[in-house]
């Protein structure tokens, strides 16, 4: 009999088709039952409810173990949309004391959220008042699908240090996307150490598994709580901040714009970090946080802007010790080298003004009297010494690298968000403005006295003071002294040695001591404390000059280094010096009625104003004309700095 090959082919095709269908079904079943947990999760959600248990956030203490930030309970009203059955909305709204329209608005906003899911917990209302919570607890059984979650609210023992502490806020979609820890309605650190130490402060969440019946009502804990996980509280922080000194500094800066930074030189621990104007940290907590935050953002004085680490200012004459160190290191001068001062630096038609004092003058008296001419001449000779450097550009790179080693031009790495790097230009910067090889020391002479393009943060200026106090090194500045259960982060003890020979620091220290004993800083001469200091009167093209002071004490056993920067306050001796002296005395000798009285007197002296911009007479570079803006200028007044 003849074999039918066509029939044989059809059998193979049909058989293969059946096998393919069976394999597809098997693959789909494996996907649904083994690989895909969606249906299992939905089934589990019908039988169980996993309730998040939030940990207590870490407490914050100051360096003397005073409790600064602690927690109190607060409550959020949460719902699982798919579990919500019909309920009496009038009763619900009356219980929460909200209108029907407000309820509808909240529900609509919830559904618009990127993280919305009908199967997961969604926050309907947060920051319930104790009264709201009490009324709701009595009636919660009437509103299936709704329940209350207990969270924590930050409380503050002192109305100070807002810029240091920061605050907490509700997470947004980006936070949830970037960190699997968070879910809608959670809180995270915002600003200050609450942000930079978030992973230590927040702790570890726990969970409680509850059983539902067929109607969705909670019947109790699953497996008698054997599978529950207790939350783990966050780590407590101990700050290096002295909260009493911080409060005193904020009082001194009332009515002023600027900053105070105090550092313990040997450890890099920040004792006070004042930014003014400031605000009470308790404003950014609770139900009114959003409104208060908007008010702070819209405040023209920008209290949320931390001037101590974010603002970049011309350092003025506080820059001169760095120049003395560089000139000594590079062999441009010795301590006996003298330069003329004809009431200023006068050369080739350019004049940078100075006050009257002896001339010619050597290094230490130049620091004592804050002589502009001395440091301008030293800078010019270094920049133009082609026999050593080959060109001005190469000489400037050597100068810049010395400045970087002293902590300028880059972030210091403080353990807080938002630090500015300031600005130290390089050769390429000036080549772009003037053309390669077409500028010399005199072209950028303002750099010698901390003007021109030079910018520094108050933190960098205070760190320079600490570096001089240590005779050539600094520890990375930090505000957290210890993390409970963890210790101190390694980076907080990182030592940075400058590239200046240690022996030259002795000369600079002696010059700064002379400035306090009989120079521009006599207002900081506190008997028995051996204060060393340097003033600055920084030119400001937009109003009055800025008042600046940096110093440390005691001279041979330094325990505190300080920078004070007061915007639009005039001479360094007018505000910078007295505020710096009060901070040093407050820390080294403690509080006293007399010190408080002097502090209140300084607090009553206000400098905040809104001056009209004025045309600068400084030697700041005009990038359009590619030349200095004036042939004659007087930058600061050393006798009054």
C-alpha positions as CSV (number, residue, x, y, z in Angstrom):
1,X,0.0,0.0,0.0
2,X,1.3,3.5,-0.9
3,X,2.3,5.7,2.0
4,X,0.5,9.1,2.3
5,X,3.4,11.5,3.0
6,X,1.0,14.6,3.1
7,X,-1.0,13.0,5.9
8,X,2.2,12.3,7.8
9,X,3.3,15.9,7.5
10,X,-0.1,17.2,8.8
11,X,0.2,14.9,11.8
12,X,3.6,16.3,12.7
13,X,2.4,19.9,12.3
14,X,-0.7,19.3,14.4
15,X,1.4,17.5,17.0
16,X,3.9,20.2,17.2
17,X,1.2,22.8,17.5
18,X,-0.3,21.0,20.5
19,X,3.1,20.6,22.1
20,X,3.8,24.4,21.6
21,X,0.4,25.3,23.2
22,X,1.1,23.0,26.2
23,X,4.6,24.5,26.7
24,X,3.2,28.0,26.5
25,X,0.6,27.2,29.2
26,X,3.3,25.6,31.4
27,X,5.6,28.6,31.0
28,X,2.7,31.0,31.9
29,X,1.8,28.9,35.0
30,X,5.5,29.0,36.1
31,X,5.5,32.7,35.6
32,X,2.3,33.3,37.5
33,X,3.0,30.8,40.4
34,X,6.7,30.9,40.8
35,X,8.3,34.0,39.2
36,X,5.6,36.6,39.5
37,X,4.7,37.5,43.1
38,X,1.9,40.0,42.2
39,X,-1.0,37.6,42.6
40,X,0.5,36.1,45.8
41,X,0.9,39.6,47.1
42,X,-2.6,40.5,46.3
43,X,-3.8,37.3,47.9
44,X,-1.7,37.9,51.0
45,X,-3.0,41.5,51.2
46,X,-6.5,40.1,51.5
47,X,-5.5,37.8,54.4
48,X,-2.8,39.9,56.0
49,X,-1.9,43.5,56.6
50,X,1.7,44.4,57.2
51,X,1.9,47.5,59.4
52,X,5.2,49.4,59.4
53,X,6.6,50.2,62.8
54,X,8.7,53.4,62.7
55,X,11.9,53.6,64.7
56,X,12.7,56.4,67.1
57,X,15.0,58.9,65.4
58,X,18.5,59.4,66.9
59,X,18.8,62.1,69.6
60,X,21.3,65.0,69.2
61,X,23.5,66.2,72.1
62,X,26.0,69.0,72.2
63,X,29.7,68.5,73.2
64,X,28.8,68.9,76.9
65,X,26.0,66.3,76.7
66,X,23.2,68.8,76.8
67,X,20.2,67.4,74.9
68,X,19.5,69.6,71.9
69,X,17.1,67.6,69.7
70,X,14.6,64.9,70.9
71,X,11.4,63.2,69.7
72,X,7.8,63.4,70.6
73,X,5.0,61.2,69.1
74,X,2.8,62.4,66.3
75,X,0.2,60.7,64.2
76,X,-0.7,60.3,60.6
77,X,-4.1,59.1,59.2
78,X,-3.3,56.4,56.6
79,X,-5.6,54.5,54.3
80,X,-5.4,51.5,51.9
81,X,-7.7,52.5,49.1
82,X,-8.8,49.0,48.1
83,X,-9.9,48.3,51.7
84,X,-12.0,51.4,52.0
85,X,-15.7,50.6,52.1
86,X,-18.6,53.0,52.0
87,X,-18.6,55.2,55.1
88,X,-20.3,58.3,56.5
89,X,-18.3,61.1,55.0
90,X,-20.1,63.8,57.0
91,X,-19.2,62.0,60.3
92,X,-15.7,61.5,59.0
93,X,-15.2,65.1,58.1
94,X,-16.7,66.3,61.3
95,X,-14.4,64.1,63.3
96,X,-11.4,65.5,61.6
97,X,-12.9,69.0,61.5
98,X,-12.3,69.4,57.7
99,X,-14.8,70.2,54.9
100,X,-16.1,67.7,52.3
101,X,-14.2,69.7,49.7
102,X,-10.9,69.4,51.5
103,X,-11.4,65.7,51.8
104,X,-12.0,65.4,48.1
105,X,-9.0,67.5,47.3
106,X,-6.8,65.4,49.5
107,X,-8.0,62.2,47.8
108,X,-7.5,63.6,44.4
109,X,-3.9,64.8,45.2
110,X,-3.2,61.3,46.6
111,X,-4.2,59.6,43.4
112,X,-2.1,62.0,41.3
113,X,1.1,60.9,43.2
114,X,3.6,58.9,41.3
115,X,3.8,56.4,44.2
116,X,0.1,55.9,44.5
117,X,-1.2,52.3,44.6
118,X,-4.6,51.1,45.8
119,X,-2.9,48.1,47.5
120,X,-0.4,50.1,49.7
121,X,-0.7,52.5,52.5
122,X,-1.3,56.1,51.5
123,X,-1.1,59.1,53.8
124,X,-4.4,61.1,53.8
125,X,-3.5,63.5,56.6
126,X,-0.3,64.0,58.6
127,X,0.5,65.9,61.8
128,X,-2.8,65.1,63.5
129,X,-3.3,67.1,66.6
130,X,-3.8,65.3,69.9
131,X,-7.4,66.4,69.8
132,X,-7.9,65.0,66.2
133,X,-6.2,61.8,67.2
134,X,-8.4,61.4,70.3
135,X,-11.7,61.9,68.5
136,X,-10.6,59.7,65.6
137,X,-9.6,56.7,67.8
138,X,-13.1,56.6,69.3
139,X,-14.7,56.2,65.8
140,X,-12.1,54.5,63.7
141,X,-14.0,51.3,63.6
142,X,-16.7,53.1,61.6
143,X,-14.2,53.8,58.8
144,X,-12.9,50.6,57.3
145,X,-9.6,50.9,55.4
146,X,-8.4,53.8,57.6
147,X,-5.9,53.5,60.4
148,X,-3.5,55.7,62.4
149,X,0.3,55.4,62.2
150,X,2.5,56.8,65.0
151,X,5.6,58.6,63.9
152,X,8.0,61.0,65.6
153,X,8.2,64.8,65.6
154,X,11.4,66.6,66.3
155,X,11.5,69.0,69.3
156,X,14.2,71.4,70.2
157,X,15.5,72.4,73.7
158,X,17.1,75.5,72.3
159,X,15.9,78.0,69.7
160,X,19.3,78.1,68.1
161,X,21.7,76.3,65.6
162,X,19.0,75.9,62.9
163,X,21.6,76.0,60.2
164,X,23.6,73.2,61.9
165,X,20.7,71.0,62.9
166,X,18.6,71.2,59.8
167,X,15.1,69.6,60.0
168,X,13.1,66.7,58.6
169,X,10.5,66.7,55.8
170,X,8.2,64.3,54.1
171,X,9.9,62.3,51.3
172,X,9.2,63.1,47.7
173,X,9.1,60.8,44.6
174,X,12.8,61.3,44.0
175,X,13.7,60.2,47.5
176,X,11.6,57.1,47.1
177,X,13.2,56.3,43.8
178,X,16.8,56.8,45.0
179,X,16.4,54.8,48.3
180,X,14.4,51.7,48.8
181,X,14.1,52.5,52.5
182,X,11.5,55.1,51.9
183,X,7.8,54.8,51.1
184,X,5.1,57.5,50.7
185,X,4.6,59.4,53.9
186,X,8.0,58.7,55.4
187,X,10.3,61.5,56.6
188,X,13.9,62.3,55.8
189,X,16.5,64.7,56.9
190,X,16.6,68.1,55.2
191,X,19.4,70.6,55.6
192,X,22.2,70.4,58.2
193,X,23.2,67.3,60.0
194,X,19.7,65.9,59.8
195,X,20.5,65.5,56.1
196,X,24.2,64.6,56.1
197,X,23.7,62.0,58.9
198,X,20.3,60.7,57.7
199,X,21.4,57.0,57.4
200,X,22.6,56.9,61.0
201,X,19.7,59.0,62.5
202,X,16.7,57.3,60.8
203,X,17.2,53.8,62.3
204,X,15.7,50.6,60.9
205,X,11.9,50.0,60.4
206,X,10.1,47.2,62.0
207,X,6.8,45.5,61.0
208,X,3.7,44.0,62.5
209,X,1.7,41.4,60.6
210,X,-2.1,41.5,61.2
211,X,-4.7,39.0,60.2
212,X,-7.9,40.0,58.3
213,X,-11.2,38.2,58.1
214,X,-13.3,37.7,54.9
215,X,-14.7,41.2,55.3
216,X,-11.3,42.8,55.7
217,X,-11.5,43.5,59.4
218,X,-8.4,43.1,61.5
219,X,-8.7,40.0,63.8
220,X,-5.4,40.1,65.5
221,X,-1.7,39.5,65.1
222,X,-0.5,36.7,62.8
223,X,1.2,33.8,64.5
224,X,0.9,35.6,67.9
225,X,3.4,38.1,66.7
226,X,6.2,35.6,66.2
227,X,6.9,37.0,62.7
228,X,6.8,40.6,63.8
229,X,10.1,42.6,63.6
230,X,10.8,45.3,66.2
231,X,12.2,48.6,64.9
232,X,15.7,49.6,65.7
233,X,16.2,53.2,66.9
234,X,18.6,55.5,65.1
235,X,22.0,56.3,66.4
236,X,22.4,59.3,68.7
237,X,24.8,62.0,67.7
238,X,27.1,64.0,69.9
239,X,28.0,67.3,68.3
240,X,31.2,69.2,68.7
241,X,29.1,72.4,69.0
242,X,29.0,74.1,72.4
243,X,25.3,75.1,72.5
244,X,25.9,77.9,75.0
245,X,28.6,79.4,72.8
246,X,26.4,79.0,69.7
247,X,23.5,80.8,71.4
248,X,25.9,83.6,72.6
249,X,27.2,84.0,69.0
250,X,23.7,84.2,67.6
251,X,22.8,86.8,70.1
252,X,25.9,88.9,69.1
253,X,24.9,88.7,65.4
254,X,21.3,90.0,66.0
255,X,20.5,92.7,63.5
256,X,23.5,91.8,61.4
257,X,24.3,89.8,58.3
258,X,27.2,87.5,58.3
259,X,28.8,84.6,60.1
260,X,30.9,83.3,63.1
261,X,32.9,80.2,62.9
262,X,34.8,78.8,66.0
263,X,37.1,75.8,65.7
264,X,39.1,73.8,68.2
265,X,42.5,73.8,66.4
266,X,43.9,70.5,67.7
267,X,40.9,68.4,66.7
268,X,39.1,70.3,63.9
269,X,35.9,70.2,66.0
270,X,33.6,73.2,65.3
271,X,32.6,74.9,68.5
272,X,30.1,77.3,67.0
273,X,28.8,77.8,63.5
274,X,26.7,80.9,63.4
275,X,24.9,82.2,60.3
276,X,22.9,85.5,60.5
277,X,20.1,86.2,60.2
278,X,18.8,82.8,61.5
279,X,15.5,81.3,62.6
280,X,14.0,79.1,65.3
281,X,14.4,75.5,64.2
282,X,11.0,74.7,65.6
283,X,9.4,76.7,62.8
284,X,10.1,73.8,60.4
285,X,8.1,71.1,62.2
286,X,4.5,70.1,62.4
287,X,1.6,71.2,60.3
288,X,2.8,74.7,59.7
289,X,6.1,73.6,58.2
290,X,5.2,74.3,54.6
291,X,3.9,77.8,55.3
292,X,6.9,78.7,57.5
293,X,9.3,77.3,54.9
294,X,7.8,79.5,52.2
295,X,8.1,82.5,54.4
296,X,11.8,81.8,55.1
297,X,12.5,81.2,51.4
298,X,10.8,84.5,50.5
299,X,12.6,86.5,53.2
300,X,15.0,88.9,51.4
301,X,17.7,88.3,53.9
302,X,17.7,84.6,53.2
303,X,17.9,83.0,56.6
304,X,18.0,79.5,55.1
305,X,21.3,80.4,53.4
306,X,24.1,79.2,55.7
307,X,26.6,82.0,55.3
308,X,29.2,80.3,57.5
309,X,29.9,77.6,54.9
310,X,28.0,78.7,51.7
311,X,28.9,82.4,51.3
312,X,32.1,83.3,49.5
313,X,33.5,86.7,50.5
314,X,36.7,88.6,49.8
315,X,38.8,87.8,52.8
316,X,40.5,91.2,52.8
317,X,43.5,91.6,55.1
318,X,42.9,88.3,56.9
319,X,44.6,87.0,53.7
320,X,47.9,88.7,54.5
321,X,49.3,86.0,56.8
322,X,49.1,83.5,53.9
323,X,51.1,85.9,51.8
324,X,53.8,86.3,54.4
325,X,54.1,82.5,54.7
326,X,54.4,82.1,50.9
327,X,57.0,84.8,50.5
328,X,59.1,83.3,53.3
329,X,58.8,79.8,51.9
330,X,59.8,81.0,48.4
331,X,62.7,83.1,49.6
332,X,61.2,86.3,48.3
333,X,61.6,87.9,51.8
334,X,63.2,87.2,55.2
335,X,61.7,88.6,58.4
336,X,64.1,91.5,58.1
337,X,63.2,92.4,54.5
338,X,61.7,95.9,54.4
339,X,59.4,97.5,51.8
340,X,58.5,101.2,51.4
341,X,55.0,102.4,52.2
342,X,54.2,105.9,50.9
343,X,50.8,105.8,52.4
344,X,50.3,102.9,50.1
345,X,51.8,100.9,47.3
346,X,52.8,103.3,44.6
347,X,54.3,102.0,41.4
348,X,54.1,102.8,37.7
349,X,51.1,105.1,38.1
350,X,49.1,102.7,40.3
351,X,48.4,103.4,43.9
352,X,46.9,101.0,46.5
353,X,46.3,103.1,49.5
354,X,47.3,102.5,53.1
355,X,47.3,104.5,56.3
356,X,50.2,106.3,57.9
357,X,52.9,104.3,59.8
358,X,56.6,103.9,59.8
359,X,58.4,103.2,56.5
360,X,60.2,101.2,55.3
361,X,58.6,98.4,57.3
362,X,59.5,94.6,57.8
363,X,57.2,91.6,58.0
364,X,56.0,91.5,61.6
365,X,55.2,95.2,61.9
366,X,53.5,94.9,58.5
367,X,51.2,92.3,60.0
368,X,50.8,94.4,63.1
369,X,49.7,97.5,61.2
370,X,48.1,95.6,58.3
371,X,50.3,97.4,55.7
372,X,48.9,97.0,52.2
373,X,52.1,98.2,50.5
374,X,54.3,95.5,52.1
375,X,52.3,92.6,50.7
376,X,51.7,94.2,47.4
377,X,55.5,94.6,46.9
378,X,56.2,91.0,48.0
379,X,53.5,89.7,45.6
380,X,54.9,91.8,42.7
381,X,58.5,90.6,43.3
382,X,57.3,86.9,43.4
383,X,55.2,87.1,40.3
384,X,57.9,88.9,38.3
385,X,60.9,86.8,39.4
386,X,61.5,85.2,36.0
387,X,65.0,84.1,37.1
388,X,63.3,81.6,39.4
389,X,60.0,80.8,37.8
390,X,60.5,81.6,34.1
391,X,57.2,83.5,33.8
392,X,54.5,85.2,35.7
393,X,52.1,82.4,34.9
394,X,54.4,79.7,36.4
395,X,55.0,81.9,39.5
396,X,51.3,82.3,39.9
397,X,50.7,78.5,39.8
398,X,53.3,78.1,42.6
399,X,51.5,80.7,44.6
400,X,48.1,79.1,43.9
401,X,49.3,75.7,45.0
402,X,50.5,77.1,48.3
403,X,47.1,78.6,48.8
404,X,45.4,75.3,48.1
405,X,47.6,73.6,50.7
406,X,46.4,76.1,53.2
407,X,42.7,75.2,52.6
408,X,41.7,77.8,50.0
409,X,40.1,77.3,46.6
410,X,38.4,73.9,47.4
411,X,35.9,72.5,49.8
412,X,37.3,71.6,53.2
413,X,35.0,68.6,53.5
414,X,32.9,69.7,56.5
415,X,30.2,67.1,57.4
416,X,27.3,69.3,56.3
417,X,25.6,69.8,52.9
418,X,26.1,72.9,50.8
419,X,29.7,73.9,51.4
420,X,31.2,76.4,48.9
421,X,34.7,76.1,47.6
422,X,35.4,79.8,47.5
423,X,37.6,80.9,44.6
424,X,41.4,81.0,44.0
425,X,42.1,81.7,40.3
426,X,44.8,79.9,38.3
427,X,47.0,81.0,35.5
428,X,44.5,79.8,32.8
429,X,41.9,82.1,34.4
430,X,44.0,85.2,33.9
431,X,45.4,84.0,30.5
432,X,41.8,84.0,29.3
433,X,41.2,87.5,30.5
434,X,44.4,89.2,29.5
435,X,46.0,86.8,27.0
436,X,48.8,84.4,27.6
437,X,52.0,86.1,28.7
438,X,50.3,89.6,28.7
439,X,49.9,90.1,32.4
440,X,52.3,90.6,35.3
441,X,52.2,90.9,39.1
442,X,51.0,94.5,39.1
443,X,48.0,93.5,36.8
444,X,46.5,91.3,39.6
445,X,48.0,93.2,42.6
446,X,44.7,93.1,44.5
447,X,45.2,89.3,45.0
448,X,48.0,90.2,47.5
449,X,45.6,91.7,50.0
450,X,42.6,89.3,49.6
451,X,40.6,91.4,47.1
452,X,40.3,91.1,43.3
453,X,39.1,87.7,42.4
454,X,39.9,86.0,45.7
455,X,36.9,84.6,47.6
456,X,36.8,82.5,50.8
457,X,34.1,81.2,53.1
458,X,34.1,82.1,56.8
459,X,34.8,78.5,57.5
460,X,38.0,78.7,55.3
461,X,39.1,81.8,57.1
462,X,38.6,80.2,60.6
463,X,40.4,77.1,59.3
464,X,43.4,79.3,58.3
465,X,43.4,80.7,61.8
466,X,43.4,77.1,63.2
467,X,46.2,76.2,60.8
468,X,48.4,79.1,62.0
469,X,47.6,78.2,65.6
470,X,48.7,74.6,64.9
471,X,51.9,75.9,63.2
472,X,51.2,74.3,59.8
473,X,48.4,71.8,59.8
474,X,44.6,71.4,60.2
475,X,42.2,68.7,60.9
476,X,39.1,68.5,58.6
477,X,36.5,70.7,60.3
478,X,33.5,68.8,61.5
479,X,30.4,69.3,63.7
480,X,29.7,65.7,64.8
481,X,32.0,64.5,67.5
482,X,30.7,61.0,67.9
483,X,28.1,58.6,66.5
484,X,26.7,56.4,69.3
485,X,27.5,52.8,68.6
486,X,29.7,53.7,65.6
487,X,32.3,56.1,66.9
488,X,34.0,58.8,65.0
489,X,34.1,58.7,61.2
490,X,37.7,58.4,59.9
491,X,37.5,61.5,57.7
492,X,36.8,63.6,60.8
493,X,40.4,63.0,62.0
494,X,42.1,63.5,58.7
495,X,45.2,65.7,59.1
496,X,46.3,68.1,56.3
497,X,49.8,69.5,56.5
498,X,50.5,72.6,54.4
499,X,53.6,72.8,52.2
500,X,55.0,75.7,54.2
501,X,57.9,75.1,56.5
502,X,56.8,75.0,60.1
503,X,59.4,77.5,61.3
504,X,57.9,80.3,59.3
505,X,54.6,80.0,61.3
506,X,56.4,81.3,64.4
507,X,57.0,84.6,62.7
508,X,53.4,84.9,61.5
509,X,52.1,84.1,65.0
510,X,54.4,86.8,66.5
511,X,53.1,89.3,64.0
512,X,49.5,88.5,64.8
513,X,50.2,88.8,68.5
514,X,51.7,92.2,67.9
515,X,48.5,93.2,66.1
516,X,46.6,92.5,69.3
517,X,49.1,94.2,71.7
518,X,49.5,97.4,69.7
519,X,48.1,97.2,66.2
520,X,44.8,96.8,64.4
521,X,43.3,94.2,66.9
522,X,43.8,96.0,70.2
523,X,40.1,95.4,70.9
524,X,40.9,91.7,71.3
525,X,43.6,92.2,73.9
526,X,42.1,90.2,76.8
527,X,44.5,90.0,79.8
528,X,45.8,86.5,80.4
529,X,44.5,84.9,77.2
530,X,47.3,85.9,74.8
531,X,45.1,86.4,71.8
532,X,46.6,86.5,68.3
533,X,44.6,88.2,65.6
534,X,44.3,89.8,62.2
535,X,41.6,92.2,61.0
536,X,40.2,92.8,57.6
537,X,38.2,95.5,55.9
538,X,37.0,93.9,52.7
539,X,35.9,96.1,49.9
540,X,32.3,95.7,48.8
541,X,31.2,97.2,45.5
542,X,27.5,97.0,46.5
543,X,27.6,99.0,49.8
544,X,29.7,99.5,52.9
545,X,32.8,97.5,53.4
546,X,32.7,94.2,55.3
547,X,34.1,93.9,58.8
548,X,36.3,90.8,59.3
549,X,38.4,89.3,62.1
550,X,40.3,86.1,62.5
551,X,42.3,85.0,65.6
552,X,43.1,82.3,68.1
553,X,44.0,81.9,71.8
554,X,46.0,81.2,73.8
555,X,49.0,81.9,71.7
556,X,51.1,78.9,72.7
557,X,48.3,76.5,73.7
558,X,45.5,77.3,71.3
559,X,42.1,76.1,72.3
560,X,39.9,78.2,70.0
561,X,40.3,79.7,66.5
562,X,37.6,82.1,65.3
563,X,36.5,84.0,62.2
564,X,33.9,86.8,62.4
565,X,32.5,88.2,59.1
566,X,29.9,91.0,59.3
567,X,28.6,92.3,56.0
568,X,28.3,96.1,55.4
569,X,29.8,96.9,58.8
570,X,32.8,98.9,58.0
571,X,36.3,98.5,59.5
572,X,37.4,95.2,61.0
573,X,37.9,96.8,64.3
574,X,34.3,98.1,64.5
575,X,32.5,94.7,64.6
576,X,34.7,91.8,63.7
577,X,37.3,92.4,66.5
578,X,34.8,93.0,69.5
579,X,32.6,90.1,68.5
580,X,35.6,87.8,68.1
581,X,37.0,88.8,71.4
582,X,33.6,88.2,73.1
583,X,33.4,84.7,71.6
584,X,36.9,83.8,72.7
585,X,36.3,85.0,76.2
586,X,32.9,83.3,76.4
587,X,34.5,79.9,75.5
588,X,37.7,80.1,77.6
589,X,36.3,81.8,80.7
590,X,32.7,80.8,80.6
591,X,29.6,83.0,81.0
592,X,29.4,85.9,83.4
593,X,27.0,88.8,84.1
594,X,29.5,91.2,82.6
595,X,30.0,89.2,79.5
596,X,26.2,88.9,79.0
597,X,25.8,92.6,79.4
598,X,28.5,93.3,76.8
599,X,26.9,90.7,74.5
600,X,23.5,92.4,74.8
601,X,25.1,95.8,74.0
602,X,26.6,94.3,70.8
603,X,23.3,92.7,69.9
604,X,21.7,96.1,70.0
605,X,24.0,97.4,67.3
606,X,22.4,96.7,64.0
607,X,24.0,96.9,60.6
608,X,21.3,95.5,58.3
609,X,20.4,98.0,55.6
610,X,19.6,98.1,51.9
611,X,22.3,100.4,50.4
612,X,22.2,101.5,46.8
613,X,25.0,100.0,44.7
614,X,28.1,102.2,44.5
615,X,30.8,102.3,42.0
616,X,33.9,100.4,43.3
617,X,37.2,102.2,43.5
618,X,39.1,99.0,44.1
619,X,41.6,97.3,41.8
620,X,39.2,94.6,40.9
621,X,39.6,93.4,37.3
622,X,37.3,94.7,34.7
623,X,37.0,91.7,32.4
624,X,35.7,93.9,29.5
625,X,38.5,96.5,29.5
626,X,41.1,93.9,30.6
627,X,42.7,96.4,32.9
628,X,42.4,97.6,36.5
629,X,39.5,99.9,37.2
630,X,41.4,102.6,38.9
631,X,44.9,104.1,39.1
632,X,44.4,105.2,42.7
633,X,42.7,103.4,45.5
634,X,42.7,103.0,49.2
635,X,41.8,99.5,50.3
636,X,41.0,99.4,54.0
637,X,42.5,101.6,56.8
638,X,45.0,99.6,58.8
639,X,44.8,102.0,61.7
640,X,41.1,101.3,62.1
641,X,40.8,97.8,60.7
